[in-house]
Amino acid sequence: MAKSKSKPKFDAAASITNELIRIIERGVLPWRKPWTAGGSSRPLRVSGAPYQGVNNFLLTMRTTMAGYGSPFWMTMPQANALDARIRKGEKSSLVIYYGQSRKQGEGDDASDDDETDDARVFRFQKSYRVFNACQIEGLPDSFHPDPEPVPDHPIAEPIPHMQAFFEAIDITTVFAGDEAYYMPAVDKVYMPPISRFQDPRNFYGVWAHECSHATKAPHRLNRNYGLSRFGNTAYAREEIVALS
């Protein structure tokens, strides 16, 4: 009798990468859509602490795509501890935890002086599943805060403190036309003028994105993922970096 093949080990990093590539290949860039969910523009843990790094990006993207109105995310056990339950049929979202631990080298004398030098650092990655508060029934009202009020900025008028921030960045920006992009050949960012934006905050968001692409220049971070075309892996990697 032939032995059954063991189930392949789940690769969280590959799963996330493939998800992002599929979205980019569809030509949909949900992270460029400005939103504010329940008084916060960042995904929050059940404790109220904001997610960091790639988890912040991933859950922001999923909030936008699903149209969730709450910034809070939690595991099933955390929801159960609040006497709440996941709605039937709801799908979870993957998040990543990175950590490190130390292991003392074999045969070492247990002296305080040697411990730091001889210990080896092991880095590890774990994944777990979370649900948005909008997927859960029975949560306290505090997990569904009112949307953050939209600041009353005049249309097409610069926001002084944001304008000062970007003008201090040593990256040349040309304001002309109706497209936003970074041109490596001349090391310049090209932006539509602020008058083309209904909300000036969107203008600064796009400017920040293109300036992030400019950091790949050889005299800055010297970042290169190879030949980049819309939808290919090099393009996807650069977009992820610029949006982190």
Sine and cosine of phi, psi and omega as CSV:
sin_phi,cos_phi,sin_psi,cos_psi,sin_omega,cos_omega
0.00,0.00,0.81,-0.59,-0.05,-1.00
-0.95,0.31,0.64,-0.77,0.03,-1.00
-0.97,0.25,0.65,-0.76,0.04,-1.00
-0.95,0.31,0.59,-0.81,0.01,-1.00
-0.95,0.31,0.64,-0.77,0.02,-1.00
-0.95,0.32,0.52,-0.85,-0.01,-1.00
-0.93,0.36,0.76,-0.65,-0.01,-1.00
-0.85,0.53,0.59,-0.80,0.01,-1.00
-0.92,0.39,0.71,-0.70,-0.02,-1.00
-0.93,0.37,0.78,-0.63,0.01,-1.00
-0.95,-0.30,0.98,-0.20,-0.07,-1.00
-0.90,0.44,-0.68,0.73,-0.03,-1.00
-0.88,0.47,-0.68,0.73,0.01,-1.00
-0.91,0.40,-0.61,0.79,0.01,-1.00
-0.88,0.47,-0.70,0.71,0.00,-1.00
-0.92,0.38,-0.69,0.73,0.01,-1.00
-0.87,0.49,-0.71,0.71,0.00,-1.00
-0.90,0.43,-0.60,0.80,0.03,-1.00
-0.89,0.46,-0.71,0.71,-0.01,-1.00
-0.92,0.40,-0.65,0.76,0.01,-1.00
-0.90,0.43,-0.65,0.76,0.02,-1.00
-0.88,0.48,-0.64,0.76,0.00,-1.00
-0.92,0.38,-0.69,0.73,0.00,-1.00
-0.91,0.42,-0.63,0.78,0.01,-1.00
-0.90,0.43,-0.46,0.89,0.05,-1.00
-0.97,0.23,-0.18,0.98,-0.02,-1.00
0.99,0.17,0.28,0.96,-0.01,-1.00
-0.96,-0.27,0.82,-0.57,0.01,-1.00
-0.87,-0.49,0.98,0.21,-0.11,-0.99
-0.91,0.42,-0.40,0.91,-0.03,-1.00
-0.95,0.31,-0.18,0.98,0.06,-1.00
-1.00,0.06,-0.09,1.00,-0.01,-1.00
-1.00,0.04,0.91,-0.41,-0.02,-1.00
-0.93,0.37,0.70,-0.71,0.09,-1.00
-0.49,-0.87,0.35,-0.94,0.13,-0.99
-0.71,-0.70,0.85,-0.52,-0.04,-1.00
-0.96,-0.29,0.89,-0.45,0.13,-0.99
0.78,0.62,0.74,0.67,0.09,-1.00
0.99,0.14,0.03,1.00,0.01,-1.00
-0.65,-0.76,0.65,-0.76,0.07,-1.00
-1.00,-0.09,0.11,0.99,0.00,-1.00
-0.81,-0.59,0.60,-0.80,0.09,-1.00
-0.91,0.42,0.64,-0.77,-0.07,-1.00
-0.86,-0.50,0.56,-0.83,0.15,-0.99
-0.96,0.27,0.15,-0.99,-0.01,-1.00
-0.86,0.50,-0.45,0.89,0.01,-1.00
-0.98,0.19,-0.21,0.98,-0.07,-1.00
0.99,-0.13,-0.12,0.99,0.03,-1.00
-0.97,0.26,0.67,-0.75,-0.02,-1.00
-0.96,0.27,0.54,-0.84,0.14,-0.99
-0.94,0.33,0.46,-0.89,-0.03,-1.00
-0.89,-0.46,0.27,-0.96,0.17,-0.99
0.82,0.57,-0.71,-0.71,-0.10,-1.00
-0.91,0.41,-0.50,0.87,0.02,-1.00
-0.92,0.40,-0.60,0.80,0.07,-1.00
-0.87,0.50,-0.73,0.69,-0.01,-1.00
-0.90,0.43,-0.74,0.68,-0.06,-1.00
-0.89,0.45,-0.73,0.69,-0.04,-1.00
-0.95,0.30,-0.50,0.87,0.12,-0.99
-0.88,0.47,-0.72,0.70,0.01,-1.00
-0.87,0.49,-0.71,0.70,-0.04,-1.00
-0.94,0.35,-0.57,0.82,0.07,-1.00
-0.89,0.46,-0.70,0.72,0.00,-1.00
-0.90,0.45,-0.73,0.68,-0.08,-1.00
-0.92,0.38,-0.60,0.80,-0.03,-1.00
-1.00,0.04,-0.28,0.96,0.00,-1.00
0.96,0.27,0.51,0.86,0.01,-1.00
-0.92,0.38,0.58,-0.81,-0.01,-1.00
-0.98,-0.20,0.04,1.00,0.02,-1.00
-0.88,-0.47,0.61,-0.79,0.04,-1.00
-1.00,0.05,-0.08,1.00,-0.12,-0.99
-1.00,0.05,0.65,-0.76,0.04,-1.00
-0.75,-0.66,0.53,-0.85,-0.01,-1.00
-0.37,-0.93,0.32,-0.95,0.06,-1.00
-0.99,0.17,0.22,-0.98,0.04,-1.00
-0.88,0.48,-0.71,0.71,0.05,-1.00
-0.86,0.50,-0.58,0.81,0.03,-1.00
-0.92,0.39,-0.62,0.78,0.05,-1.00
-0.91,0.41,-0.68,0.73,0.01,-1.00
-0.89,0.46,-0.58,0.82,0.01,-1.00
-0.91,0.41,-0.35,0.94,0.03,-1.00
-0.99,-0.12,0.25,0.97,-0.03,-1.00
0.86,0.51,0.56,0.83,0.04,-1.00
-0.89,-0.45,0.21,-0.98,-0.01,-1.00
-0.60,-0.80,0.53,-0.85,0.03,-1.00
-0.95,0.31,0.72,-0.70,0.05,-1.00
-0.90,0.44,0.59,-0.80,-0.01,-1.00
-0.88,0.48,0.73,-0.68,0.04,-1.00
1.00,0.00,-0.12,0.99,0.00,-1.00
-0.95,0.30,0.62,-0.79,0.00,-1.00
-0.98,-0.21,0.63,-0.78,-0.01,-1.00
-0.99,0.13,0.23,-0.97,0.06,-1.00
-0.88,-0.48,0.63,-0.78,-0.05,-1.00
-1.00,0.09,0.71,-0.70,0.14,-0.99
-0.76,-0.65,0.34,-0.94,-0.12,-0.99
-0.89,-0.46,0.62,-0.78,0.12,-0.99
-0.86,-0.51,0.81,-0.59,0.05,-1.00
-0.94,-0.33,0.70,-0.71,0.02,-1.00
-0.53,-0.85,0.01,-1.00,0.05,-1.00
-0.52,-0.86,0.44,-0.90,0.04,-1.00
-0.64,-0.77,0.25,-0.97,-0.02,-1.00
-0.89,-0.46,0.59,-0.81,0.06,-1.00
-0.75,-0.66,0.79,-0.61,-0.02,-1.00
-0.94,0.35,0.68,-0.73,0.01,-1.00
-0.88,0.48,0.55,-0.84,-0.03,-1.00
-0.93,0.36,0.64,-0.77,0.06,-1.00
0.98,0.19,0.12,0.99,-0.01,-1.00
-0.99,0.15,0.55,-0.84,0.14,-0.99
-0.96,0.28,0.67,-0.74,-0.06,-1.00
-0.98,0.18,0.93,0.38,0.05,-1.00
-0.94,-0.34,0.55,-0.83,-0.03,-1.00
-0.89,0.46,-0.55,0.83,-0.06,-1.00
-0.93,0.37,-0.55,0.83,-0.07,-1.00
-1.00,0.01,-0.27,0.96,-0.18,-0.98
-0.87,0.50,-0.70,0.71,-0.05,-1.00
-0.92,0.39,-0.64,0.76,-0.06,-1.00
-0.96,0.29,-0.62,0.79,-0.12,-0.99
-1.00,0.06,-0.35,0.94,-0.05,-1.00
-0.94,0.34,0.64,-0.77,0.05,-1.00
-0.98,-0.21,0.66,-0.75,-0.01,-1.00
-0.99,-0.10,0.81,-0.59,0.05,-1.00
-0.93,-0.37,0.84,-0.54,0.06,-1.00
-0.99,-0.14,0.62,-0.79,-0.03,-1.00
-0.65,-0.76,0.32,-0.95,-0.01,-1.00
-0.75,-0.66,0.73,-0.69,0.07,-1.00
-0.79,-0.61,0.45,-0.89,0.07,-1.00
-0.82,-0.57,0.48,-0.88,0.08,-1.00
-0.49,-0.87,0.18,-0.98,-0.12,-0.99
-0.94,-0.34,0.65,-0.76,0.02,-1.00
-0.74,-0.68,0.32,-0.95,0.04,-1.00
-0.81,-0.58,0.55,-0.83,0.10,-0.99
-0.97,0.26,0.47,-0.88,0.00,-1.00
-0.85,0.53,-0.45,0.89,0.01,-1.00
-0.95,0.30,-0.20,0.98,0.05,-1.00
-1.00,-0.09,0.05,1.00,-0.16,-0.99
-0.84,-0.54,0.69,-0.72,0.04,-1.00
-0.98,-0.18,0.61,-0.80,0.11,-0.99
1.00,0.00,0.19,0.98,0.03,-1.00
-0.98,0.20,0.48,-0.88,0.11,-0.99
-0.87,0.50,0.41,-0.91,-0.04,-1.00
-0.86,0.50,-0.41,0.91,-0.04,-1.00
-0.89,0.46,-0.32,0.95,0.03,-1.00
-1.00,0.06,0.02,1.00,0.05,-1.00
-0.77,-0.64,0.90,0.44,-0.03,-1.00
-0.92,0.39,0.39,-0.92,0.05,-1.00
-0.92,0.40,0.54,-0.84,0.04,-1.00
-0.85,0.53,0.54,-0.84,0.02,-1.00
-0.92,0.39,0.73,-0.69,0.03,-1.00
-0.86,0.51,0.64,-0.77,0.02,-1.00
-0.98,0.18,0.83,-0.55,0.02,-1.00
-0.85,0.53,0.58,-0.81,-0.05,-1.00
-1.00,0.01,0.98,0.22,0.04,-1.00
-1.00,-0.07,0.72,-0.69,0.05,-1.00
-0.87,0.50,0.65,-0.76,0.02,-1.00
-0.87,0.49,0.73,-0.69,0.09,-1.00
0.91,0.42,0.29,0.96,0.06,-1.00
-0.96,-0.30,0.71,-0.71,0.01,-1.00
-0.88,0.48,0.53,-0.85,0.13,-0.99
-1.00,-0.08,0.92,-0.40,-0.20,-0.98
-0.77,0.64,-0.77,0.64,-0.10,-1.00
-0.94,0.34,-0.51,0.86,0.04,-1.00
-0.96,0.26,-0.63,0.78,0.04,-1.00
-0.88,0.47,-0.68,0.73,0.00,-1.00
-0.89,0.45,-0.62,0.78,0.00,-1.00
-0.88,0.48,-0.75,0.66,-0.07,-1.00
-0.95,0.30,-0.55,0.83,0.02,-1.00
-0.92,0.39,-0.36,0.93,0.01,-1.00
-0.99,0.14,-0.19,0.98,0.01,-1.00
-0.98,0.21,0.73,-0.68,-0.07,-1.00
-0.99,0.11,0.85,0.52,0.08,-1.00
-0.71,-0.71,0.85,-0.53,-0.05,-1.00
-0.93,0.36,0.77,-0.63,0.03,-1.00
-0.85,-0.52,0.75,-0.66,0.03,-1.00
-0.95,-0.33,0.81,-0.59,-0.03,-1.00
-0.98,-0.22,0.97,-0.22,-0.01,-1.00
-0.23,-0.97,0.39,-0.92,0.08,-1.00
0.96,0.26,-0.29,-0.96,-0.05,-1.00
-0.79,-0.62,0.38,0.93,0.04,-1.00
-0.79,-0.61,0.49,-0.87,0.04,-1.00
-0.90,-0.44,0.81,-0.59,-0.01,-1.00
-0.25,-0.97,0.28,-0.96,0.12,-0.99
-0.94,-0.33,0.76,-0.65,0.00,-1.00
-0.95,-0.32,0.97,-0.22,-0.05,-1.00
-0.85,0.53,-0.57,0.82,-0.09,-1.00
-0.85,0.52,-0.55,0.83,0.00,-1.00
-0.91,-0.42,0.02,1.00,0.01,-1.00
0.80,0.60,0.79,0.61,0.02,-1.00
-0.70,-0.72,0.52,-0.85,0.13,-0.99
-0.99,-0.14,0.70,-0.72,0.05,-1.00
-0.91,-0.40,0.76,-0.65,-0.07,-1.00
-0.73,-0.69,0.60,-0.80,0.21,-0.98
-0.90,0.43,0.50,-0.86,0.04,-1.00
-0.90,0.44,0.39,-0.92,-0.07,-1.00
-0.87,0.49,-0.39,0.92,0.00,-1.00
-0.90,0.43,-0.31,0.95,0.01,-1.00
-1.00,0.10,-0.09,1.00,-0.04,-1.00
-0.97,-0.25,0.75,-0.66,0.04,-1.00
-0.93,0.36,-0.58,0.81,0.02,-1.00
-0.86,-0.51,0.86,-0.52,-0.04,-1.00
-0.87,0.49,-0.40,0.92,0.03,-1.00
-0.90,0.44,-0.57,0.82,0.06,-1.00
-0.91,0.41,-0.59,0.81,0.05,-1.00
-0.85,0.52,-0.73,0.68,-0.03,-1.00
-0.95,0.31,-0.51,0.86,0.06,-1.00
-0.90,0.43,-0.69,0.73,0.04,-1.00
-0.93,0.38,-0.65,0.76,0.02,-1.00
-0.87,0.50,-0.68,0.73,0.02,-1.00
-0.89,0.46,-0.65,0.76,-0.01,-1.00
-0.89,0.46,-0.72,0.70,-0.03,-1.00
-0.94,0.34,-0.56,0.83,0.08,-1.00
-0.91,0.42,-0.54,0.84,0.06,-1.00
-0.90,0.44,-0.64,0.77,0.07,-1.00
-0.89,0.46,-0.58,0.82,-0.03,-1.00
-0.91,0.41,-0.32,0.95,0.01,-1.00
-0.94,0.34,-0.18,0.98,-0.01,-1.00
-0.98,0.20,-0.16,0.99,-0.03,-1.00
-0.82,0.57,0.54,-0.84,-0.04,-1.00
-0.83,0.56,-0.56,0.83,-0.03,-1.00
-1.00,0.08,0.04,1.00,0.09,-1.00
-0.93,-0.38,-0.99,-0.17,-0.03,-1.00
-0.99,-0.13,-0.14,0.99,0.05,-1.00
0.79,0.61,0.81,0.59,-0.04,-1.00
-0.99,-0.13,0.77,-0.64,-0.04,-1.00
-0.53,-0.85,0.89,-0.45,0.04,-1.00
-0.97,-0.26,0.23,0.97,0.01,-1.00
0.99,-0.13,-0.15,-0.99,-0.03,-1.00
-0.88,0.47,0.83,-0.56,-0.09,-1.00
-0.95,-0.32,0.84,-0.54,0.14,-0.99
-0.77,-0.64,0.49,-0.87,-0.04,-1.00
-0.81,0.59,0.84,-0.55,0.06,-1.00
1.00,-0.09,-0.26,0.96,-0.02,-1.00
-1.00,0.08,0.08,-1.00,-0.11,-0.99
-0.90,0.44,-0.67,0.75,0.01,-1.00
-0.87,0.49,-0.67,0.74,0.03,-1.00
-0.88,0.47,-0.71,0.70,-0.03,-1.00
-0.88,0.47,-0.68,0.73,-0.01,-1.00
-0.90,0.44,-0.69,0.72,0.00,-1.00
-0.91,0.42,-0.63,0.78,0.03,-1.00
-0.89,0.45,-0.66,0.75,0.00,-1.00
-0.89,0.46,-0.68,0.74,0.02,-1.00
-0.89,0.45,-0.71,0.70,-0.06,-1.00
-0.93,0.38,-0.34,0.94,-0.03,-1.00
-0.98,-0.20,-0.04,1.00,-0.06,-1.00
-0.97,0.23,0.00,0.00,0.00,0.00
